[in-house]
Every structure is written in structure tokens, then in C-alpha cells.
Amino acid sequence: MPLGFEGWRGDEERAAQGRRLLALAEIYDGGSRTKAACVGGSGCRRSGTGC
């Protein structure tokens, strides 16, 4: 049975959860919240932060 668009939604949710976990790991490792936002893929709101 071919995989429809419903199957892709689960992949997106898992990818988003992975990005959140990476952001949390960055914070627990002593990184800043700004760096965690960059690692987590949400982007930085201020220009010039190096993301």
C-alpha cells in the first residue's frame, strides 16, 4: 500500500520533537537560549547572532 500524505505528517512531528530535544540538550550543556533556538531550528530573532 503506498504511503499517502498522512504518513508524512508523522515524520514532521518526529523531526520537530528531535529539534526540541536538541535545543534542550544545548541548554542543559550550558549553552544560551539564543544558541538553543539556532540549534533547534526556530531561528534567531535578533540579527547578528550568527545563526
PyMOL commands that set and color helices and strands:
alter all, ss='L'
color gray80, all
select helices_A, chain A and resi 5-28+33-40
alter helices_A, ss='H'
color red, helices_A
deselect
rebuild
show_as cartoon
